[in-house]
Amino acid sequence: MIDSILLVDDENLFHLVFEDACSLLDITLTLETVSSADEAERMFIEWQGKPEAKPEVVFVDLNIIGSTFDGIELIRRINFKYGNGVVIGIISSSADESEMSKAVTAGAQFWIVKSD
């Protein structure tokens, strides 16, 4: 069972939708949400040396407005610098196969398409 999730998405409304969806599962988990890739990376830097603080799963949007880098780069950084077993997935409105391929190469393990 998953105990902790980090959601990285620039749409605050989606944070609420995601939180509601998690609550419908009727499970107890820690859900943290951030609105930028930079903020997520800062969290992973803080979690170095504290593996118990890291989330088990990270959901990353591809296009994170207001960030200095995109979701693919965030996945790459988490996976190769800070990951140590963190499950990383894309949650995006895009189903573009070339983007999916880039995400998998960067270390994403799954892809969920957001619907309107």
KERO-526368 format. One record per atom (N, C-alpha, C, O): atom name; x negated, y, z negated; residue in three letters; residue number from 1. Coordinates in nm, 3 decimals. Each point is the difference from the previous one (the first is absolute). Layout:
BEGIN
{"CA"; {X; Y; Z}; "ala"; NUM}
...
This chain:
BEGIN
{"N"; {-0.084; -0.117; 0.000}; "met"; 1}
{"CA"; {0.084; 0.117; 0.000}; "met"; 1}
{"C"; {-0.089; 0.125; 0.000}; "met"; 1}
{"O"; {-0.107; 0.001; -0.061}; "met"; 1}
{"N"; {0.152; 0.101; 0.129}; "ile"; 2}
{"CA"; {-0.073; 0.126; 0.009}; "ile"; 2}
{"C"; {0.035; 0.085; -0.121}; "ile"; 2}
{"O"; {0.118; 0.018; -0.033}; "ile"; 2}
{"N"; {-0.220; 0.035; -0.034}; "asp"; 3}
{"CA"; {0.023; 0.084; -0.117}; "asp"; 3}
{"C"; {-0.022; 0.149; 0.027}; "asp"; 3}
{"O"; {0.054; 0.084; -0.072}; "asp"; 3}
{"N"; {-0.133; -0.052; 0.176}; "ser"; 4}
{"CA"; {-0.032; 0.142; 0.022}; "ser"; 4}
{"C"; {-0.014; 0.031; 0.149}; "ser"; 4}
{"O"; {-0.061; -0.075; 0.076}; "ser"; 4}
{"N"; {0.120; 0.189; -0.038}; "ile"; 5}
{"CA"; {0.001; 0.044; 0.140}; "ile"; 5}
{"C"; {-0.040; 0.147; 0.005}; "ile"; 5}
{"O"; {0.037; 0.079; -0.087}; "ile"; 5}
{"N"; {-0.114; -0.044; 0.190}; "leu"; 6}
{"CA"; {-0.028; 0.139; 0.032}; "leu"; 6}
{"C"; {0.059; 0.028; 0.138}; "leu"; 6}
{"O"; {-0.029; -0.072; 0.096}; "leu"; 6}
{"N"; {0.112; 0.175; -0.086}; "leu"; 7}
{"CA"; {0.058; 0.043; 0.127}; "leu"; 7}
{"C"; {-0.066; 0.131; 0.041}; "leu"; 7}
{"O"; {0.000; 0.096; -0.076}; "leu"; 7}
{"N"; {-0.057; -0.094; 0.197}; "val"; 8}
{"CA"; {-0.063; 0.121; 0.053}; "val"; 8}
{"C"; {0.080; 0.043; 0.122}; "val"; 8}
{"O"; {-0.008; -0.060; 0.106}; "val"; 8}
{"N"; {0.088; 0.167; -0.124}; "asp"; 9}
{"CA"; {0.088; 0.047; 0.106}; "asp"; 9}
{"C"; {0.026; 0.149; -0.023}; "asp"; 9}
{"O"; {0.024; 0.041; -0.113}; "asp"; 9}
{"N"; {-0.028; 0.037; 0.219}; "asp"; 10}
{"CA"; {0.019; 0.145; -0.014}; "asp"; 10}
{"C"; {0.146; 0.042; -0.010}; "asp"; 10}
{"O"; {0.028; 0.118; -0.022}; "asp"; 10}
{"N"; {0.064; -0.210; 0.038}; "glu"; 11}
{"CA"; {0.143; 0.031; -0.008}; "glu"; 11}
{"C"; {0.052; -0.030; -0.141}; "glu"; 11}
{"O"; {0.017; -0.117; -0.036}; "glu"; 11}
{"N"; {0.008; 0.222; -0.042}; "asn"; 12}
{"CA"; {0.048; -0.020; -0.137}; "asn"; 12}
{"C"; {0.134; -0.071; -0.005}; "asn"; 12}
{"O"; {0.027; -0.075; -0.094}; "asn"; 12}
{"N"; {0.058; 0.097; 0.194}; "leu"; 13}
{"CA"; {0.128; -0.071; 0.005}; "leu"; 13}
{"C"; {-0.023; -0.150; 0.010}; "leu"; 13}
{"O"; {0.073; -0.079; -0.061}; "leu"; 13}
{"N"; {-0.174; 0.038; 0.137}; "phe"; 14}
{"CA"; {-0.029; -0.143; 0.012}; "phe"; 14}
{"C"; {-0.049; -0.057; -0.133}; "phe"; 14}
{"O"; {0.026; -0.117; -0.029}; "phe"; 14}
{"N"; {-0.095; 0.197; -0.051}; "his"; 15}
{"CA"; {-0.040; -0.046; -0.133}; "his"; 15}
{"C"; {0.123; -0.044; -0.079}; "his"; 15}
{"O"; {0.000; -0.105; -0.065}; "his"; 15}
{"N"; {0.105; 0.188; 0.071}; "leu"; 16}
{"CA"; {0.124; -0.031; -0.073}; "leu"; 16}
{"C"; {0.067; -0.126; 0.055}; "leu"; 16}
{"O"; {0.047; -0.084; -0.077}; "leu"; 16}
{"N"; {-0.042; 0.072; 0.208}; "val"; 17}
{"CA"; {0.059; -0.118; 0.064}; "val"; 17}
{"C"; {-0.077; -0.126; -0.040}; "val"; 17}
{"O"; {0.060; -0.103; -0.031}; "val"; 17}
{"N"; {-0.193; 0.112; 0.032}; "phe"; 18}
{"CA"; {-0.084; -0.114; -0.036}; "phe"; 18}
{"C"; {0.021; -0.038; -0.146}; "phe"; 18}
{"O"; {0.011; -0.118; -0.034}; "phe"; 18}
{"N"; {-0.006; 0.219; -0.054}; "glu"; 19}
{"CA"; {0.024; -0.026; -0.141}; "glu"; 19}
{"C"; {0.135; -0.068; -0.022}; "glu"; 19}
{"O"; {0.011; -0.095; -0.078}; "glu"; 19}
{"N"; {0.091; 0.143; 0.149}; "asp"; 20}
{"CA"; {0.133; -0.063; -0.010}; "asp"; 20}
{"C"; {-0.003; -0.145; 0.047}; "asp"; 20}
{"O"; {0.058; -0.088; -0.062}; "asp"; 20}
{"N"; {-0.127; 0.064; 0.173}; "ala"; 21}
{"CA"; {-0.010; -0.136; 0.052}; "ala"; 21}
{"C"; {-0.069; -0.092; -0.100}; "ala"; 21}
{"O"; {0.042; -0.114; -0.020}; "ala"; 21}
{"N"; {-0.148; 0.163; -0.043}; "cys"; 22}
{"CA"; {-0.069; -0.081; -0.100}; "cys"; 22}
{"C"; {0.089; -0.028; -0.121}; "cys"; 22}
{"O"; {-0.002; -0.110; -0.055}; "cys"; 22}
{"N"; {0.081; 0.209; 0.015}; "ser"; 23}
{"CA"; {0.089; -0.020; -0.116}; "ser"; 23}
{"C"; {0.109; -0.101; 0.031}; "ser"; 23}
{"O"; {0.047; -0.070; -0.090}; "ser"; 23}
{"N"; {-0.005; 0.060; 0.217}; "leu"; 24}
{"CA"; {0.101; -0.098; 0.038}; "leu"; 24}
{"C"; {-0.050; -0.144; -0.015}; "leu"; 24}
{"O"; {0.079; -0.093; -0.016}; "leu"; 24}
{"N"; {-0.211; 0.077; 0.020}; "leu"; 25}
{"CA"; {-0.058; -0.133; -0.016}; "leu"; 25}
{"C"; {0.011; -0.049; -0.144}; "leu"; 25}
{"O"; {-0.021; -0.118; -0.028}; "leu"; 25}
{"N"; {0.055; 0.211; -0.063}; "asp"; 26}
{"CA"; {0.019; -0.033; -0.141}; "asp"; 26}
{"C"; {-0.124; -0.066; -0.061}; "asp"; 26}
{"O"; {0.010; -0.098; -0.073}; "asp"; 26}
{"N"; {-0.125; 0.154; 0.105}; "ile"; 27}
{"CA"; {-0.124; -0.047; -0.060}; "ile"; 27}
{"C"; {-0.071; 0.119; -0.064}; "ile"; 27}
{"O"; {0.022; 0.115; 0.038}; "ile"; 27}
{"N"; {-0.104; -0.144; -0.134}; "thr"; 28}
{"CA"; {-0.075; 0.104; -0.067}; "thr"; 28}
{"C"; {-0.135; 0.011; 0.069}; "thr"; 28}
{"O"; {-0.076; -0.096; 0.006}; "thr"; 28}
{"N"; {0.047; 0.216; 0.045}; "leu"; 29}
{"CA"; {-0.130; 0.023; 0.060}; "leu"; 29}
{"C"; {-0.039; 0.145; -0.016}; "leu"; 29}
{"O"; {0.084; 0.086; -0.027}; "leu"; 29}
{"N"; {-0.211; -0.061; 0.043}; "thr"; 30}
{"CA"; {-0.050; 0.136; -0.003}; "thr"; 30}
{"C"; {-0.006; 0.049; 0.144}; "thr"; 30}
{"O"; {-0.066; -0.061; 0.084}; "thr"; 30}
{"N"; {0.135; 0.171; -0.056}; "leu"; 31}
{"CA"; {-0.001; 0.059; 0.133}; "leu"; 31}
{"C"; {-0.055; 0.141; -0.010}; "leu"; 31}
{"O"; {0.054; 0.085; -0.070}; "leu"; 31}
{"N"; {-0.164; -0.062; 0.141}; "glu"; 32}
{"CA"; {-0.056; 0.135; 0.009}; "glu"; 32}
{"C"; {0.017; 0.046; 0.144}; "glu"; 32}
{"O"; {-0.015; -0.078; 0.094}; "glu"; 32}
{"N"; {0.047; 0.206; -0.078}; "thr"; 33}
{"CA"; {0.015; 0.056; 0.133}; "thr"; 33}
{"C"; {-0.087; 0.124; 0.012}; "thr"; 33}
{"O"; {-0.007; 0.081; -0.092}; "thr"; 33}
{"N"; {-0.059; -0.068; 0.207}; "val"; 34}
{"CA"; {-0.078; 0.119; 0.031}; "val"; 34}
{"C"; {0.034; 0.044; 0.141}; "val"; 34}
{"O"; {0.047; -0.079; 0.082}; "val"; 34}
{"N"; {-0.071; 0.208; -0.054}; "ser"; 35}
{"CA"; {0.040; 0.058; 0.128}; "ser"; 35}
{"C"; {-0.114; 0.022; 0.097}; "ser"; 35}
{"O"; {0.023; 0.051; 0.110}; "ser"; 35}
{"N"; {-0.146; -0.088; -0.147}; "ser"; 36}
{"CA"; {-0.112; 0.021; 0.093}; "ser"; 36}
{"C"; {-0.102; -0.112; -0.013}; "ser"; 36}
{"O"; {-0.013; -0.064; -0.104}; "ser"; 36}
{"N"; {-0.059; 0.042; 0.214}; "ala"; 37}
{"CA"; {-0.107; -0.099; 0.001}; "ala"; 37}
{"C"; {-0.113; 0.044; -0.094}; "ala"; 37}
{"O"; {-0.063; -0.083; -0.064}; "ala"; 37}
{"N"; {0.040; 0.213; 0.057}; "asp"; 38}
{"CA"; {-0.105; 0.052; -0.087}; "asp"; 38}
{"C"; {0.030; -0.033; -0.147}; "asp"; 38}
{"O"; {-0.088; -0.041; -0.075}; "asp"; 38}
{"N"; {0.213; 0.060; 0.038}; "glu"; 39}
{"CA"; {0.043; -0.028; -0.137}; "glu"; 39}
{"C"; {-0.015; -0.149; -0.032}; "glu"; 39}
{"O"; {-0.044; -0.037; -0.109}; "glu"; 39}
{"N"; {0.080; -0.048; 0.204}; "ala"; 40}
{"CA"; {-0.014; -0.145; -0.018}; "ala"; 40}
{"C"; {-0.146; -0.038; -0.016}; "ala"; 40}
{"O"; {-0.035; -0.081; -0.086}; "ala"; 40}
{"N"; {-0.051; 0.139; 0.168}; "glu"; 41}
{"CA"; {-0.142; -0.032; -0.012}; "glu"; 41}
{"C"; {-0.055; 0.044; -0.135}; "glu"; 41}
{"O"; {-0.079; -0.073; -0.062}; "glu"; 41}
{"N"; {0.120; 0.191; 0.015}; "arg"; 42}
{"CA"; {-0.045; 0.045; -0.133}; "arg"; 42}
{"C"; {0.040; -0.100; -0.109}; "arg"; 42}
{"O"; {-0.075; -0.025; -0.093}; "arg"; 42}
{"N"; {0.195; -0.030; 0.107}; "met"; 43}
{"CA"; {0.045; -0.099; -0.098}; "met"; 43}
{"C"; {-0.089; -0.124; 0.004}; "met"; 43}
{"O"; {-0.039; -0.051; -0.105}; "met"; 43}
{"N"; {0.006; 0.004; 0.225}; "phe"; 44}
{"CA"; {-0.086; -0.118; 0.010}; "phe"; 44}
{"C"; {-0.140; 0.028; -0.055}; "phe"; 44}
{"O"; {-0.062; -0.089; -0.059}; "phe"; 44}
{"N"; {0.013; 0.209; 0.077}; "ile"; 45}
{"CA"; {-0.130; 0.036; -0.057}; "ile"; 45}
{"C"; {0.008; -0.007; -0.153}; "ile"; 45}
{"O"; {-0.090; -0.052; -0.065}; "ile"; 45}
{"N"; {0.198; 0.105; 0.008}; "glu"; 46}
{"CA"; {0.020; -0.005; -0.145}; "glu"; 46}
{"C"; {0.011; -0.144; -0.050}; "glu"; 46}
{"O"; {-0.044; -0.030; -0.111}; "glu"; 46}
{"N"; {0.103; -0.058; 0.192}; "trp"; 47}
{"CA"; {0.021; -0.138; -0.042}; "trp"; 47}
{"C"; {-0.125; -0.086; 0.010}; "trp"; 47}
{"O"; {0.000; -0.113; -0.048}; "trp"; 47}
{"N"; {-0.107; 0.164; 0.109}; "gln"; 48}
{"CA"; {-0.123; -0.079; 0.006}; "gln"; 48}
{"C"; {-0.046; -0.024; -0.144}; "gln"; 48}
{"O"; {-0.002; 0.091; -0.082}; "gln"; 48}
{"N"; {-0.034; -0.213; 0.054}; "gly"; 49}
{"CA"; {-0.039; -0.035; -0.135}; "gly"; 49}
{"C"; {0.119; -0.032; -0.090}; "gly"; 49}
{"O"; {-0.018; -0.041; -0.114}; "gly"; 49}
{"N"; {0.139; 0.062; 0.166}; "lys"; 50}
{"CA"; {0.123; -0.032; -0.076}; "lys"; 50}
{"C"; {0.091; -0.084; 0.089}; "lys"; 50}
{"O"; {0.108; 0.046; 0.039}; "lys"; 50}
{"N"; {-0.148; -0.168; -0.006}; "pro"; 51}
{"CA"; {0.079; -0.080; 0.094}; "pro"; 51}
{"C"; {0.143; -0.024; -0.046}; "pro"; 51}
{"O"; {0.088; -0.020; 0.083}; "pro"; 51}
{"N"; {-0.065; 0.020; -0.213}; "glu"; 52}
{"CA"; {0.136; -0.023; -0.051}; "glu"; 52}
{"C"; {0.093; 0.117; 0.031}; "glu"; 52}
{"O"; {0.122; -0.015; -0.006}; "glu"; 52}
{"N"; {-0.178; 0.131; 0.037}; "ala"; 53}
{"CA"; {0.081; 0.119; 0.029}; "ala"; 53}
{"C"; {0.044; 0.007; 0.146}; "ala"; 53}
{"O"; {0.098; 0.067; 0.033}; "ala"; 53}
{"N"; {-0.171; -0.137; 0.055}; "lys"; 54}
{"CA"; {0.033; 0.003; 0.143}; "lys"; 54}
{"C"; {0.131; -0.070; 0.029}; "lys"; 54}
{"O"; {0.034; -0.098; -0.066}; "lys"; 54}
{"N"; {0.041; 0.148; 0.164}; "pro"; 55}
{"CA"; {0.124; -0.070; 0.039}; "pro"; 55}
{"C"; {-0.033; -0.130; 0.071}; "pro"; 55}
{"O"; {-0.109; -0.017; 0.056}; "pro"; 55}
{"N"; {0.203; -0.074; -0.058}; "glu"; 56}
{"CA"; {-0.018; -0.126; 0.071}; "glu"; 56}
{"C"; {0.029; 0.016; 0.149}; "glu"; 56}
{"O"; {-0.061; -0.066; 0.084}; "glu"; 56}
{"N"; {0.158; 0.155; -0.052}; "val"; 57}
{"CA"; {0.042; 0.021; 0.139}; "val"; 57}
{"C"; {0.003; 0.150; 0.027}; "val"; 57}
{"O"; {0.045; 0.079; -0.083}; "val"; 57}
{"N"; {-0.093; -0.042; 0.202}; "val"; 58}
{"CA"; {0.004; 0.140; 0.044}; "val"; 58}
{"C"; {0.076; 0.006; 0.132}; "val"; 58}
{"O"; {-0.035; -0.070; 0.095}; "val"; 58}
{"N"; {0.139; 0.153; -0.090}; "phe"; 59}
{"CA"; {0.075; 0.026; 0.122}; "phe"; 59}
{"C"; {-0.048; 0.135; 0.053}; "phe"; 59}
{"O"; {0.001; 0.099; -0.074}; "phe"; 59}
{"N"; {-0.043; -0.094; 0.199}; "val"; 60}
{"CA"; {-0.058; 0.122; 0.057}; "val"; 60}
{"C"; {0.077; 0.039; 0.127}; "val"; 60}
{"O"; {0.021; -0.083; 0.089}; "val"; 60}
{"N"; {0.019; 0.209; -0.083}; "asp"; 61}
{"CA"; {0.058; 0.055; 0.122}; "asp"; 61}
{"C"; {-0.114; 0.029; 0.097}; "asp"; 61}
{"O"; {-0.111; 0.032; -0.043}; "asp"; 61}
{"N"; {0.136; -0.044; 0.173}; "leu"; 62}
{"CA"; {-0.105; 0.026; 0.099}; "leu"; 62}
{"C"; {-0.037; 0.147; 0.011}; "leu"; 62}
{"O"; {-0.118; 0.035; -0.007}; "leu"; 62}
{"N"; {0.217; 0.049; 0.023}; "asn"; 63}
{"CA"; {-0.022; 0.143; 0.022}; "asn"; 63}
{"C"; {0.036; 0.075; -0.126}; "asn"; 63}
{"O"; {0.117; 0.027; -0.026}; "asn"; 63}
{"N"; {-0.217; 0.007; -0.052}; "ile"; 64}
{"CA"; {0.022; 0.066; -0.128}; "ile"; 64}
{"C"; {-0.034; 0.147; 0.017}; "ile"; 64}
{"O"; {-0.117; 0.039; -0.007}; "ile"; 64}
{"N"; {0.219; 0.042; 0.030}; "ile"; 65}
{"CA"; {-0.018; 0.143; 0.024}; "ile"; 65}
{"C"; {-0.058; 0.065; -0.126}; "ile"; 65}
{"O"; {0.042; -0.031; -0.111}; "ile"; 65}
{"N"; {-0.138; 0.120; 0.131}; "gly"; 66}
{"CA"; {-0.061; 0.069; -0.112}; "gly"; 66}
{"C"; {-0.122; -0.071; -0.056}; "gly"; 66}
{"O"; {-0.058; 0.046; -0.098}; "gly"; 66}
{"N"; {0.019; -0.156; 0.159}; "ser"; 67}
{"CA"; {-0.118; -0.074; -0.043}; "ser"; 67}
{"C"; {-0.116; 0.029; 0.095}; "ser"; 67}
{"O"; {0.021; 0.037; 0.115}; "ser"; 67}
{"N"; {-0.142; -0.055; -0.165}; "thr"; 68}
{"CA"; {-0.116; 0.023; 0.086}; "thr"; 68}
{"C"; {-0.031; -0.121; 0.088}; "thr"; 68}
{"O"; {-0.084; 0.009; 0.090}; "thr"; 68}
{"N"; {0.153; -0.123; -0.115}; "phe"; 69}
{"CA"; {-0.016; -0.118; 0.085}; "phe"; 69}
{"C"; {0.131; -0.078; 0.000}; "phe"; 69}
{"O"; {0.084; 0.019; -0.087}; "phe"; 69}
{"N"; {-0.069; -0.106; 0.187}; "asp"; 70}
{"CA"; {0.127; -0.071; 0.017}; "asp"; 70}
{"C"; {0.006; -0.130; -0.080}; "asp"; 70}
{"O"; {-0.094; -0.037; -0.070}; "asp"; 70}
{"N"; {0.207; -0.031; 0.083}; "gly"; 71}
{"CA"; {0.021; -0.124; -0.072}; "gly"; 71}
{"C"; {-0.097; -0.111; 0.037}; "gly"; 71}
{"O"; {-0.039; -0.079; -0.086}; "gly"; 71}
{"N"; {0.000; 0.071; 0.212}; "ile"; 72}
{"CA"; {-0.096; -0.104; 0.042}; "ile"; 72}
{"C"; {-0.133; 0.021; -0.072}; "ile"; 72}
{"O"; {-0.060; -0.096; -0.049}; "ile"; 72}
{"N"; {0.015; 0.220; 0.043}; "glu"; 73}
{"CA"; {-0.127; 0.029; -0.069}; "glu"; 73}
{"C"; {0.013; -0.027; -0.149}; "glu"; 73}
{"O"; {-0.094; -0.049; -0.062}; "glu"; 73}
{"N"; {0.209; 0.080; 0.003}; "leu"; 74}
{"CA"; {0.020; -0.029; -0.142}; "leu"; 74}
{"C"; {-0.009; -0.151; -0.024}; "leu"; 74}
{"O"; {-0.064; -0.044; -0.096}; "leu"; 74}
{"N"; {0.128; -0.034; 0.182}; "ile"; 75}
{"CA"; {-0.007; -0.145; -0.015}; "ile"; 75}
{"C"; {-0.145; -0.048; 0.009}; "ile"; 75}
{"O"; {-0.044; -0.082; -0.080}; "ile"; 75}
{"N"; {-0.028; 0.135; 0.177}; "arg"; 76}
{"CA"; {-0.141; -0.037; 0.016}; "arg"; 76}
{"C"; {-0.078; 0.032; -0.128}; "arg"; 76}
{"O"; {-0.077; -0.083; -0.049}; "arg"; 76}
{"N"; {0.097; 0.202; -0.005}; "arg"; 77}
{"CA"; {-0.073; 0.040; -0.121}; "arg"; 77}
{"C"; {0.038; -0.086; -0.120}; "arg"; 77}
{"O"; {-0.086; -0.045; -0.075}; "arg"; 77}
{"N"; {0.217; 0.022; 0.058}; "ile"; 78}
{"CA"; {0.042; -0.083; -0.113}; "ile"; 78}
{"C"; {-0.058; -0.139; 0.014}; "ile"; 78}
{"O"; {-0.057; -0.055; -0.095}; "ile"; 78}
{"N"; {0.071; -0.003; 0.213}; "asn"; 79}
{"CA"; {-0.042; -0.138; 0.022}; "asn"; 79}
{"C"; {-0.151; -0.018; -0.016}; "asn"; 79}
{"O"; {-0.044; -0.096; -0.064}; "asn"; 79}
{"N"; {-0.034; 0.185; 0.122}; "phe"; 80}
{"CA"; {-0.145; -0.021; 0.002}; "phe"; 80}
{"C"; {-0.076; 0.071; -0.112}; "phe"; 80}
{"O"; {-0.113; -0.038; -0.029}; "phe"; 80}
{"N"; {0.173; 0.139; -0.034}; "lys"; 81}
{"CA"; {-0.069; 0.069; -0.110}; "lys"; 81}
{"C"; {0.055; -0.038; -0.137}; "lys"; 81}
{"O"; {-0.077; -0.019; -0.094}; "lys"; 81}
{"N"; {0.211; 0.008; 0.083}; "tyr"; 82}
{"CA"; {0.061; -0.009; -0.132}; "tyr"; 82}
{"C"; {0.092; -0.119; -0.020}; "tyr"; 82}
{"O"; {0.043; -0.025; -0.112}; "tyr"; 82}
{"N"; {-0.013; -0.049; 0.216}; "gly"; 83}
{"CA"; {0.108; -0.098; -0.002}; "gly"; 83}
{"C"; {-0.011; -0.113; -0.099}; "gly"; 83}
{"O"; {0.083; -0.012; -0.091}; "gly"; 83}
{"N"; {-0.182; -0.071; 0.107}; "asn"; 84}
{"CA"; {-0.017; -0.115; -0.088}; "asn"; 84}
{"C"; {0.128; -0.078; -0.024}; "asn"; 84}
{"O"; {0.042; -0.018; -0.114}; "asn"; 84}
{"N"; {0.020; -0.027; 0.220}; "gly"; 85}
{"CA"; {0.117; -0.086; -0.012}; "gly"; 85}
{"C"; {0.134; 0.069; 0.006}; "gly"; 85}
{"O"; {0.104; -0.065; -0.015}; "gly"; 85}
{"N"; {-0.103; 0.195; 0.036}; "val"; 86}
{"CA"; {0.128; 0.071; 0.010}; "val"; 86}
{"C"; {0.066; -0.036; 0.133}; "val"; 86}
{"O"; {-0.066; 0.001; 0.105}; "val"; 86}
{"N"; {0.194; -0.033; -0.109}; "val"; 87}
{"CA"; {0.076; -0.028; 0.122}; "val"; 87}
{"C"; {0.044; 0.135; 0.057}; "val"; 87}
{"O"; {0.059; 0.082; -0.070}; "val"; 87}
{"N"; {-0.089; -0.060; 0.197}; "ile"; 88}
{"CA"; {0.029; 0.129; 0.064}; "ile"; 88}
{"C"; {0.090; -0.022; 0.120}; "ile"; 88}
{"O"; {-0.024; -0.088; 0.082}; "ile"; 88}
{"N"; {0.129; 0.170; -0.074}; "gly"; 89}
{"CA"; {0.090; -0.009; 0.114}; "gly"; 89}
{"C"; {0.041; 0.136; 0.050}; "gly"; 89}
{"O"; {-0.008; 0.100; -0.071}; "gly"; 89}
{"N"; {0.051; -0.098; 0.195}; "ile"; 90}
{"CA"; {0.051; 0.121; 0.064}; "ile"; 90}
{"C"; {0.151; 0.003; -0.015}; "ile"; 90}
{"O"; {0.067; -0.102; 0.014}; "ile"; 90}
{"N"; {-0.015; 0.219; -0.044}; "ile"; 91}
{"CA"; {0.143; 0.021; 0.004}; "ile"; 91}
{"C"; {0.020; 0.125; 0.085}; "ile"; 91}
{"O"; {-0.034; 0.111; -0.042}; "ile"; 91}
{"N"; {0.089; -0.130; 0.162}; "ser"; 92}
{"CA"; {0.002; 0.107; 0.098}; "ser"; 92}
{"C"; {0.125; -0.008; 0.087}; "ser"; 92}
{"O"; {0.062; -0.106; 0.012}; "ser"; 92}
{"N"; {-0.026; 0.218; 0.048}; "ser"; 93}
{"CA"; {0.111; -0.002; 0.095}; "ser"; 93}
{"C"; {-0.045; -0.049; 0.137}; "ser"; 93}
{"O"; {0.082; -0.022; 0.089}; "ser"; 93}
{"N"; {-0.212; 0.005; -0.072}; "ser"; 94}
{"CA"; {-0.055; -0.046; 0.127}; "ser"; 94}
{"C"; {-0.014; -0.152; 0.002}; "ser"; 94}
{"O"; {-0.027; -0.063; -0.102}; "ser"; 94}
{"N"; {0.047; 0.005; 0.220}; "ala"; 95}
{"CA"; {-0.025; -0.142; 0.020}; "ala"; 95}
{"C"; {-0.100; -0.019; 0.114}; "ala"; 95}
{"O"; {0.000; -0.103; 0.067}; "ala"; 95}
{"N"; {-0.086; 0.203; -0.047}; "asp"; 96}
{"CA"; {-0.098; 0.000; 0.107}; "asp"; 96}
{"C"; {-0.105; -0.110; -0.023}; "asp"; 96}
{"O"; {-0.067; -0.002; -0.103}; "asp"; 96}
{"N"; {0.054; -0.088; 0.200}; "glu"; 97}
{"CA"; {-0.090; -0.114; -0.016}; "glu"; 97}
{"C"; {-0.146; 0.040; -0.008}; "glu"; 97}
{"O"; {-0.077; -0.066; -0.070}; "glu"; 97}
{"N"; {0.036; 0.172; 0.140}; "ser"; 98}
{"CA"; {-0.141; 0.041; -0.009}; "ser"; 98}
{"C"; {-0.030; 0.056; -0.139}; "ser"; 98}
{"O"; {-0.110; -0.020; -0.052}; "ser"; 98}
{"N"; {0.207; 0.089; -0.008}; "glu"; 99}
{"CA"; {-0.018; 0.050; -0.137}; "glu"; 99}
{"C"; {-0.004; -0.117; -0.098}; "glu"; 99}
{"O"; {-0.078; 0.001; -0.095}; "glu"; 99}
{"N"; {0.162; -0.102; 0.119}; "met"; 100}
{"CA"; {-0.001; -0.119; -0.085}; "met"; 100}
{"C"; {-0.136; -0.068; 0.004}; "met"; 100}
{"O"; {-0.053; -0.043; -0.102}; "met"; 100}
{"N"; {-0.003; 0.033; 0.221}; "ser"; 101}
{"CA"; {-0.131; -0.062; 0.017}; "ser"; 101}
{"C"; {-0.108; 0.078; -0.076}; "ser"; 101}
{"O"; {-0.085; -0.060; -0.066}; "ser"; 101}
{"N"; {0.089; 0.193; 0.076}; "lys"; 102}
{"CA"; {-0.095; 0.084; -0.074}; "lys"; 102}
{"C"; {0.015; -0.021; -0.150}; "lys"; 102}
{"O"; {-0.099; -0.006; -0.073}; "lys"; 102}
{"N"; {0.224; -0.003; 0.027}; "ala"; 103}
{"CA"; {0.026; -0.019; -0.143}; "ala"; 103}
{"C"; {-0.054; -0.133; -0.050}; "ala"; 103}
{"O"; {-0.059; -0.007; -0.108}; "ala"; 103}
{"N"; {0.078; -0.098; 0.185}; "val"; 104}
{"CA"; {-0.051; -0.132; -0.038}; "val"; 104}
{"C"; {-0.153; 0.001; -0.003}; "val"; 104}
{"O"; {-0.061; -0.055; -0.092}; "val"; 104}
{"N"; {0.000; 0.118; 0.191}; "thr"; 105}
{"CA"; {-0.146; 0.011; 0.002}; "thr"; 105}
{"C"; {-0.051; 0.076; -0.123}; "thr"; 105}
{"O"; {-0.106; -0.031; -0.053}; "thr"; 105}
{"N"; {0.182; 0.131; 0.010}; "ala"; 106}
{"CA"; {-0.038; 0.080; -0.117}; "ala"; 106}
{"C"; {0.023; -0.076; -0.131}; "ala"; 106}
{"O"; {-0.056; 0.036; -0.103}; "ala"; 106}
{"N"; {0.138; -0.141; 0.108}; "gly"; 107}
{"CA"; {0.022; -0.081; -0.119}; "gly"; 107}
{"C"; {0.145; -0.014; -0.045}; "gly"; 107}
{"O"; {0.026; -0.058; -0.105}; "gly"; 107}
{"N"; {0.068; 0.110; 0.183}; "ala"; 108}
{"CA"; {0.142; -0.016; -0.036}; "ala"; 108}
{"C"; {0.040; -0.146; 0.016}; "ala"; 108}
{"O"; {-0.046; -0.070; 0.090}; "ala"; 108}
{"N"; {0.133; 0.025; -0.178}; "gln"; 109}
{"CA"; {0.043; -0.138; 0.003}; "gln"; 109}
{"C"; {0.145; -0.018; 0.043}; "gln"; 109}
{"O"; {0.043; -0.111; 0.031}; "gln"; 109}
{"N"; {0.032; 0.220; -0.029}; "phe"; 110}
{"CA"; {0.138; -0.009; 0.048}; "phe"; 110}
{"C"; {0.045; 0.135; 0.050}; "phe"; 110}
{"O"; {-0.065; 0.102; -0.025}; "phe"; 110}
{"N"; {0.178; -0.101; 0.096}; "trp"; 111}
{"CA"; {0.055; 0.121; 0.061}; "trp"; 111}
{"C"; {0.150; -0.004; -0.017}; "trp"; 111}
{"O"; {0.066; -0.097; 0.039}; "trp"; 111}
{"N"; {-0.011; 0.203; -0.097}; "ile"; 112}
{"CA"; {0.145; 0.012; -0.014}; "ile"; 112}
{"C"; {0.044; 0.124; 0.076}; "ile"; 112}
{"O"; {-0.058; 0.108; -0.017}; "ile"; 112}
{"N"; {0.160; -0.123; 0.100}; "val"; 113}
{"CA"; {0.052; 0.113; 0.078}; "val"; 113}
{"C"; {0.113; 0.065; -0.080}; "val"; 113}
{"O"; {0.097; -0.065; -0.037}; "val"; 113}
{"N"; {-0.114; 0.196; 0.011}; "lys"; 114}
{"CA"; {0.106; 0.077; -0.066}; "lys"; 114}
{"C"; {0.113; 0.021; 0.098}; "lys"; 114}
{"O"; {-0.024; 0.018; 0.120}; "lys"; 114}
{"N"; {0.145; -0.021; -0.169}; "ser"; 115}
{"CA"; {0.113; 0.034; 0.088}; "ser"; 115}
{"C"; {0.059; 0.131; -0.049}; "ser"; 115}
{"O"; {-0.021; 0.040; -0.114}; "ser"; 115}
{"N"; {0.097; 0.024; 0.202}; "asp"; 116}
{"CA"; {0.066; 0.124; -0.037}; "asp"; 116}
{"C"; {0.111; -0.030; -0.098}; "asp"; 116}
{"O"; {0.069; 0.091; -0.045}; "asp"; 116}
